[in-house]
Amino acid sequence: MKIIVTIITLIYFTSLWGAAPKVNLLLERNQATVGDELTLTVEIENLAGRAELAIENGDHFKVKPGGGPNQMTYSYNGQVTKKTSYLFYLYPKKIGIFNLGPIVATIQGSEYRSNQVKLSISKAPKVDSKNRKYFIEANLDQKTVYLNQQVIFTFRYHTRVRIVDAKLNLPDFDGFWKEELGKQRNYQRVENGVKWSVVEVRLALFPLKSGVISVPATTLQGSMIVQDPNARRARGSIFSNIFDDDFFGGMRGKRKTIRMSSKPLTIKVKPLPPPVPSKGEFGQGVGHFSSEWSVDKLKVKKGDSVTLTIKTEGVGNILDIKIPFHATADFKSYRDKPQVTKGIRDGFLGGQRIDKIALVPLKSGRLPIPPLKYSYFNLKAGEYQTIELPPIYLTVDPIAGGKSDQQAMNFTKAFNRDRNTDSDTSTNKPKQIKLLGRDLMQTAGGFGPLQSDLQWPQLKIILYCLILLSPLMIILSYLHSRHRSRLALDSSIQRRSKAYRSFKQRVAQAKQQNSLSMLSESFRRYLSDKLNLDGVSISAVDVHRIFNDITISGEFMEQIKTILQQLEMAQFGGNQAADQLAQLSAQLEQLAKRFEREIR
C-alpha cells in the first residue's frame, strides 16, 4: 500500500546540462516508540519543473507535510549542484521493524527513486499516569558492538508538572569518544490519555576499547513548584482568575527539591573480526564510507604546486579515518589538517572529510600520482572492504625560459661571482669622511616651524578637558568592547539583532525579482533567526509547536500561521501576480514589525 503525498511546485531555475535529478530520503533517527514524532526530509538534487512525490511502504505511519520547498545551491570542484528539500512529519502507528521508502519523484514524466531507511518502532514505556508526575530514562540502541562502532545513547525526561532550575548530569562515558547528535529536542506525547512534555538528548558514542564497558547512571536535579491551596483567594473574588494563573501560581508556590536517576547501563564491545588488514592499509574506519579525489590542474610547471583533494563521505567514525597517501620520490608533499563537516544521516553521526595535499613536482615529464588504496570495516556487510582510487597523471613542463637544470645552476654561480667582485672592490677602497663644519643640533631659541601659536592658558584648558573626558572615554571603550565580546561569544544574539534588517533586504530583493519563493524564504528565515532555530523549513503546522514556550497572543499566533498558509498556497499554485506579491509583502512587513515590538 502506498501513502501518496503530492506536492506540486514550480522551481524558478533550470538544472545544469546533463545533470539528472537525484532523490535522497533522510530520517532524523532510526529508532522511536509508538506516539513519537519523527522528522523526514526529502532532498532532490538538480530539480527543474514540477515534482510529484510518493512515499512507498508508509502504511505503518501517519504522514503530515511539514513545509517546503527549500532551495540551496552549492559548489564543489567547480561543479554546481542545486538542491530542493521538503519536510514531513511521521507518527508511528504500530510496533515492528519497517523499511520506509523509497520516495518516488515523478519529474517531467520520469520516475526517480530514493534510498530506503530501516526504522525500529518499539512500545512506549509504561507509565503510571495517576501517581507519576515526572521520570527520566536512558538507554543504548545496542547491547553488543564492535570496536569503534557507533552507539546511540538517548536520554529522555518526561514531566507533567513545572520543574525549574533543572540540572542534567550526564556520565563521563569513560572508554568512549562522544559526539552530540543534533540539539536538544523538546516535544509532547500522549500516553494513556495523559499529555507529557518530553526533553530528549541524543549522543553518538564510539567505544575505544574492547570488553564490557559500564555507563553510569544519568541524574537530573531540580525544583518542583508545589501549589499551596491555602494561598489561593476565596472563590468569587474579582482577582481570583488573575492570581490563579500558572504564572502567579508559580511565583506563590513552594519549591520542592527533586532528584531523579536512571539505571546504569552496560555494553559488550568486541574486537574487529580477523584477519584485520595491515596497519598501512587499514584506515581505521567502521561504518560505511566512500572516497574520491581530484587535482586542481593536470598541467603544471616544474617547481609549481598542485593541490590534491581527497573527499571522503559516510556514516561512522569519520574523524578517526586515516588516509594512507604517500607521495613518490618525484614529488615533495605538504599535507594540510583535514577539514571535517559533521552531519546526521538516518539518525547516525557521519559527515564529510576533506584532505588537501600540496604536491610539488621535482622533475619534468609525465608524472603519475600513484593509486590510493585503503580498507575499512563495513558494518552492513560484516566484512572489510577496500576503497581504490585510480592514478592521476600530471604533465610537468620544464622550468621557465626552457633552461635546463645545469644552465640555471651556471647562471646562479655567475650571479654570485659578480656580487662577490663588487663586494671586494668596495672593501679595498673605503670612502673618506667628509667634514661639513656645522652643528647638527637645532640652535637655541625655539623649535622653528614646529613651534605652536597656542598660549599657555589655552593649552591649560585643553589639558583640563582631556583629563575630565578620559574616564568617560575609558568607560565607553569598555562597554563597547564588552558588547562586541558578548556578540562574538553568542551567535544567537547576532542572529536576533540582524534578523529584521536582513529580512527587509530580502523582501526588497523578492519584490525586485517578483519572486514568491524568495518572499516566503525571507519570512521563514526571519523567524528562524529571531527564534534561533536551525534551517528555514518552518511551515504553518509548526507554528503552535515552535511558539509553545513564547509569550504571544493566540490572535498573533494565528496571524503568523495564516500568512504561512497563504505563502504555501500562492507558491505551490504558481500565481505570482505583482499585486499579490505586493499585498503579501506588506502583510509580512507588518507582522515582522509587530514581532520586533513583542519579542525581544
N, C-alpha and C positions, 0 to 999 in steps of 0.2 A: 504494500500500500504506500502511496506517496501522499505527503502533505505538501501541497503546492502553495508556495508563497510567491506571488508575481509582483514584480516591481518593474515598471517601465519608466525609463529615464532617458533624457536627451543629453549626451555628453558634448561639450562645446569645443572639443579639439579632436583632431584626427590622429590615428595611430601612425607609428613610423612605418615606412615602406618595408614589407617583408616580415614584420613582427606580428606573429599570431597571438590572439588572446590566450592568457594562461589563468586558470582559476585555482585559487587556494582556499581551503577551509581551515580556519583557526579556532581552537577552543581554549578558553582560559585555563581549564583544568580537566583532567580525565577521570576524576572521582567526585561523587556527590551523593546526596541522600534524597529520598523522595520528599518533595516540597522545597528543595533548594532552587535558586535562580542561577542559571549559567549564561555567560555571555559568549555568543558565537559571532565570528567575523568572517565575511566572505570578501576576498580580495580578487580583483580582476585586473591583470596587467594588460596594457595596450588595448583598452576597450574603446571602440568607436561605434556610435549609433545607439540602438536600443538593445537592452538586455532583459531577458525573462529568466528568472531564477526559480529552480525547483529543488527542494530538499528531499532526497530519497532516504528510505529507512528511518523516517521521522515519526512513525505512528506511536512510539512509546513516549513521545514528548508533546507538550503543548508549546507551540511556537508563536511568538509575537514579534512583529517588526520593531526594531529599536532605533532606526534612523539611517540616513544616508541619502544619496551617495556623498562620500568624502573623497576628494581628489588630491593626489600628490604626484609630483614629478621629481625624479632623482636621476643622477648620472653616475656611471662607473666606467672608467677607462674610455671615456668619450661616447659611450652608448647611453642614450636617454631612454628611460622607462617611465611610462605613465601608469599610475595605479589608482583604481577606484575601489572603495571599500563600502560594505553595507553591514549594518549591525542588527543582530537578532537576539532575543531572549528565549531560553529554553527552560521548561519546567518539567522535570522527570515525573512520569505517572506510575511507574512500576519498577520493581527490583530486578536486577539482572545485569549482564554484560552485553552491551549493544555496539554494533558498528554503525555509526552515524554517517550519513552521506553515501555517495558523493553528491556535491552540488552540481546540478546540470544547468548550464547557462546557454540559452539559445540566443545567438547573436547573428543577425543578418542571415537567418535560415540555417545556420550551422550550430551543432551542439558541441559544447566544450565541458569536460567533466573534471571535477576536482579530486583531491585525495579523500580517503576515508579516515575517520578517527574512531578509536575504541574508547568507550565510556562505560565505567563501572558504577552502577547505582545500587546503593545499599539501603537498608532500612533505617529510618530516622531513629535516633536514640530515644529510649523510653524515658519519659519524664513524668514524675508525679505532679501533675498540674495543680492539684489542690494544695499541696504542702510546700512545694519548692518554689522559691521566688528567684533563684539565681543558681547557676552552676557553671563549671568550666570542664573542658575535655581537651586532651592532647593525644595524638595518635601518629603513627608512621604508616605510610601506604604499603610497606612491605616488611616482612619479618626476616627474610634471608636474601642477601645481595652479594654481588662480587665486590672486590676491592675497587674503589674509585667509581662505583656505580651510583647514580643519583637516587637519593631517597627523599621523599616529600614529608616534611613534618608540618602538621596542621594543628593550630590551637584555636579553639572557639570558646567564646564567653557569652553565655545566654543570661538574660535578665528580664524580669517583669517589673522591677522597681527602679527607683532612681538611686544610682550609686555615683558618688563624687570622689575626687582625689584618688582615682584608681591608679595603681602602680603594678605593672606587669614585670615579673622576674622570670625571664627565660633561663634555662640551664646553660652551662658553659659549652656544651656539646664537645667535650674533650674527646679527641680521636676523630673529629670530623672537620672538614673545611665547609664553611657555612656561607650561603648567599641568600639574599631576600628574593622572594618570588612575588614581585609587584608590591603595591602598597596595601596597607590595612583596609579590609573591606567591612563596611557596615551595612547590614540589611536586616530584613524582618522575615520571620517564617511563622507559620501556624501549625501547631501540633495539638491534636485532640481538642480543637476549638479554642486553644489558648494562643495568643499572639506573643511571640518572643522577639526581643531585639537582640541581634547577634553581631558580635565583633569577631572577625576572623583574621588570623595572621598565618601566613604560609612561608616556609623556608625550604630551600634546597640544601640537602646535606650530602657530602661526599666522604665516605669512610676512608681514612688514611692508613688503617692497619687491619689485618685480618684477625678473626676471633670473635668472641661475644663482647659487644660494646653496650654499656648501660647509658641510658639517657635519664638523668634525674627528673624529679617532679617539677612541673611548672606551677608557680604560685601567683596569685593575684590578691592584692590587698587594697582596701578602700573603705569608704564610709557610706553606709546606707542611711538615707533620710527616712526616719520613722515619724509618722504624723502623730501629733499629740491631740487626741479628741477633745480633751478638756480646754484646749486653747482656742477652739473654734467659737465663733459668736453664736448667739442664740438664733434659732431658726426664725426667719421672718424679718431679721434686721436688714435695713436697706444696704448695709455694707457686706452682708454675708456672701453674696455671689462674687463680689470682688475679692475678698480676702480668703475665700475658699479656693481660689485659683491655685493651680500647681505651682506657679512661680512664688506666690506669697506663702503657700504652704511649705515649700522647700526651705524658705527663709525661717519659718517658725518651727519647723520640725526638729526633732532631736537627731543627733548623729550617732550611729552605732557602728563601731569598727568591725569589719568582717575580713576574713582571710580564707581563701579557697586554695586548694592544692589538687593537682591532677595525679594520676597514677604514674609511677616511674615506668619507663619503657626499656626494652632490650631488643637488640638486633644481632643476628648472626652474619658475619662478614666472611665470605670465602675468598681464598686467593684465586687469581685468574687461572683458568684451566691450562694444563700443559698440552703441547710444548709452547712455552712463551717465546716469541721471536727474540732475536738477539737485541742487545741494548742499542746498537747503532741503527737497527731497522724499526724497532717498536717505538711508536710515537706517544705512548702512554695514554692514548685516548680510549675511553669506554663510553659507548653510546652509538651514535650514527653520524658520520661526517662525510664531507666531500670537499675536494680542493681543485683549484685551477690556478694557472699562473700566466703571466704575460710580461712583456718588456715595453718601456715607453718608446723605444725606437729600435729598428733592426739594422740600421746602418749608422756607423759611428767612426770618428777618427781615433787613431791610437792615442791613448792618454786621456781621452774624454770618458765621462762616466755614463753608464746605462743603469736605469732603475729596474730591478726585477721585483715584481709584486706577486706574492703568493696569497690567494684569498681562500680561506677555509670557513665553511659553514656547517652547522649541525646542532644536535642536541646532546648534551653530556658535559663532561669536564673540559670544555674548550679552552679554559685558561691554562690547563696543565699540558696541553699538547706540545710536543717537541717536533719541530720541522727539521729533519736531519739534512740540511743542504750544505754541501761542501764544494767550493769553487775549485777549478783545476789550476794548475800552475800558470796557465795563460792569463789569469785574472788576479787582480787584487780585489778583495771583497771587504765591504764595510756594512755591518748589519745594524739596522735601527731597532729600537724597542717595539715589540708588537703592539698594535692597536686593536683592542677588543671591544666590540659593541655587544652587550648582553641583551638578550630578548627571551620571551616566553613563547614556547610552541607546544600546543596541546597540554598545557599545564606544567610543562617541564622547562628547566633552565637550559638555554642554548645561546646561540648568537653567531656573530661573525668575527673572524680574526684576520687581520691584515698584517703580513710580514713584508717589509721592504728591505731589499739588499742592494747596495750600490756596487756595481762591478766596473772595474777599470781595466780594459784590455792592455796587456803588456807587449803585444806584437800585432802585426797586421796580417790580413788574410781572412779566410772564412773560419771563424772560431765557434765551436759548439758549447752551449751551456748544457752540461750533462743532465740526463733524465733524473727526475726526483722520484724516490720510492720510499714509502713508509707504510706501516701497518697499524691497525687499531682493532680493539675487540668490539665486534658488532653484537649488541645485546639481543636484538630481534632474531638474528641468525644463529646466535650462540657460538660464534666462531671468529677467528681472526681473519680480517680482510685487508687486502693491500691496495693502497692508492698509488697509481703510477702516472706521472706526468711526462709527456714526451720531451725530447731535447729541443732546444731553441737555437737556431743558427744566426750568428751575427756576422755582418760584413764590416770588417775593420780596415779603414783606409790608412795609408802611411801618414806620418806627421806632416803638418802644414808646410807648403813650399816644395814638397816632393823630395826633401833632403833625406838621405839615408841616416842611420844612427851614427855612422862614422863621420859623415860630414858635419852633423850637428855637434859632435864632440870636438872636431878640429876648430870649428867656429868659436866654441866656448873657450878653448885653450888660447886662441889668438886674442880674444877679447880680454881675457885675464892678463895676458902678457902685456898688452897695451896699457892696461891700468897700472901694472907694476912699474913700467917705464916712466909714466907721468909722475908716479909717486917718488921715484928715485931722483928725478930732476928737481922736484920741489924741495927735496931734502938737502941736496947739495948746494942750493942757492937760497939761503934763508933771507927773508925780507928784512930791510932795515927799519928801525923805529923812527918815526918822523915826529919832531917836536913842534907842537903848534904854538907854544908861547902864550897860552891864556888859561885862566882858571875855569874849570868845568862847572863849578858851583855857581848858583844864582847870586847876584850881588844883593847886599843887604838893602832893605827898604821896601819890602813887599814881594808879592808873588806875581807881578806883571799882569798879564791878561787874565790870570785866574783869580785876581783879587775881586771880592764881592762888593757890590754897591750897597748892600744892606747894612744898616747901622745896628749897633748893639741892642737898643730897645726892641727893634723889630725881630731880631734873632731870638731875644728872650721870650717874646710872645709865642713864636713858632715852637720853641723848645717846650714851653709850658703846655701848649696844645697837644704836642706829641706825647708828653708824659701822661696827660689826662686820658688820651684816647687809647693808649697802649693796652690797659686791662680790657676795655671793650673789644678791641681787635682780637685779643687772645681768646676771650670768651666766644666770640663769633666764629673764630677759626676752629675752636674745639667742638662747638655744636655742629659745624659743617662737616668736620672730619668724622664725628660720631654718626651723623646721618648717613654719610657715604659708606661707612663701615657696616652699619645696620642693613643698608640696601645690598651690599656685597655678600653678607652672610645669609640673608634671607631672600631667595629669589622670588618667593611668593609676594613679597612686598613690592618688588619691581613690577611683577606681572599686574598686580592690582592697581598700582599707581599709573601705569602706562595703558591700562585697558581701554579707557574711554577715548583717549587721544588716538590710539591705533584703530579703534572702531570707527571713528569719524573719517579717518583717512581711507579705510577700506570701503566705507559706504560711498565716498566720493568716487573712488575707482569703479565701483559697481555701477553707479549712475553713468559715468563716462562711457563704460563699455556695454551698458544696457544688459547687464548680466544678473539674473535672479540667483544663479548659483553663487556668485561672489557675494551678493547681498545676504543670502542665507548663511553662508560661511562666516561673514563678518559678525553677525549677531551671535552665532553659536560660539565663535572664538572669543567674543567679548564675555559671554557668560563663563566660559572655561577659565579665562584669565582672571576674572573678578572673583570666582569661587575657588581658584587654584586647583582646577580639575585637569586630568590628562585628556588629550585629544579634543576633537571638535565634533564629536558624533552625538551631541545632545539632541534628543528628539522630544516630541510632545509627551510621550509616555514616560519620560524620565523626570518630568518636572516635579511631581509630588515626592518622588524618592530623593531627588537632589536637594530640594528646598525643605525637606522634613525638619532639619535642625536649624533652619534660618528663620528668624522672626520677621515674616512679612505677612501682609493681609491675604486672606483667601481670594479676595477680589483681584489683587495684583497678581497672584499666582495663576489665576485663570486667564488673565490677560496675556501673560507670557506663554501659557500653553496654547491659547487660541492663535497667537501670531505664529508660533512654530508650526501649527497645523496648516495655517494659510500658506506659509512658505513652502511646506512639503507639497501641498495640492497644486500650487502655482508652478512649482519647479517640475514636478512629475508630469503635469499636464502640458508643459511646453509653451504655455501662454506667457509671452514676455512683452506685452504692450507697454509702451513708455508710461502711460498714465497709471497702469497697475504697479509698475516698479516704483514710480514716484510716490504713490499712496502708501505702499508697504514701507519704503524707506523713511517716510515721515513718521509712521507709527513706530518703527524701530527706534528712531531718534528720541521720540517722546518717552518710550519705555526705558531707554538707556539713561536719560536724564533723571527719571524718577528713581531708577535703580541706584544712581550715584547719590541721590539725596537720602535714600532709606537704608542702603547697605554701605557701611563704612569699613 
